[in-house]
Amino acid sequence: MVDNIWFLCNVSLIFLILFRLPNKGSMQNFSLGTDVLGSPQSTSDKLNQLVWFLTIVFLLLSGFKAL
């Protein structure tokens, strides 16, 4: 069970980090529906909170698995 949650956090973090990388690059020229979660600023804030939450869960589960 812990391994499944750890793996899900791992994959989710990789996806979110790769999704967030082109912050002010070429992706800004495409309108990929940035208003899905609201304004661009609130979308960025929600994604930052999700990344931090998943990072903390990932680190806690990694420590738990190391025991």
C-alpha positions as CSV (number, residue, x, y, z in Angstrom):
1,M,0.0,0.0,0.0
2,V,2.8,2.4,0.9
3,D,4.7,1.5,-2.2
4,N,1.7,2.3,-4.4
5,I,1.1,5.7,-2.8
6,W,4.9,6.4,-3.0
7,F,4.9,5.5,-6.7
8,L,1.8,7.6,-7.4
9,C,3.5,10.6,-5.7
10,N,6.7,10.0,-7.6
11,V,5.0,9.9,-11.0
12,S,2.7,12.9,-10.2
13,L,5.7,15.0,-9.1
14,I,7.6,14.2,-12.3
15,F,4.6,15.1,-14.4
16,L,3.8,18.3,-12.5
17,I,7.5,19.5,-12.5
18,L,7.7,18.9,-16.2
19,F,4.4,20.6,-16.7
20,R,5.6,23.6,-14.8
21,L,9.0,24.1,-16.4
22,P,8.1,26.3,-19.4
23,N,6.9,29.1,-17.2
24,K,8.0,32.0,-19.4
25,G,9.2,30.2,-22.4
26,S,7.7,29.1,-25.7
27,M,4.6,27.5,-24.1
28,Q,3.3,31.0,-23.3
29,N,2.6,31.5,-27.0
30,F,0.1,28.7,-27.0
31,S,-3.3,29.1,-25.4
32,L,-3.7,25.7,-23.8
33,G,-6.6,26.7,-21.6
34,T,-4.8,28.3,-18.8
35,D,-8.1,29.5,-17.4
36,V,-9.1,25.9,-16.5
37,L,-8.5,26.5,-12.8
38,G,-9.2,30.2,-12.8
39,S,-6.8,33.0,-13.4
40,P,-3.2,32.2,-14.4
41,Q,-2.0,33.4,-10.9
42,S,-4.5,31.2,-9.0
43,T,-3.6,28.2,-11.3
44,S,0.1,28.8,-10.5
45,D,-0.6,29.0,-6.8
46,K,-2.7,25.8,-6.8
47,L,0.0,23.9,-8.7
48,N,2.7,25.2,-6.3
49,Q,0.6,24.0,-3.3
50,L,0.1,20.6,-5.0
51,V,3.8,20.2,-5.8
52,W,4.7,21.0,-2.2
53,F,2.1,18.7,-0.7
54,L,3.3,15.8,-3.0
55,T,6.9,16.5,-2.2
56,I,6.3,16.3,1.6
57,V,4.3,13.1,1.2
58,F,7.0,11.6,-1.1
59,L,9.7,12.5,1.4
60,L,7.8,11.1,4.4
61,L,7.0,7.9,2.6
62,S,10.6,7.6,1.4
63,G,11.7,7.9,5.1
64,F,9.1,5.4,6.1
65,K,10.2,2.9,3.5
66,A,13.8,3.2,4.5
67,L,13.0,2.0,8.0
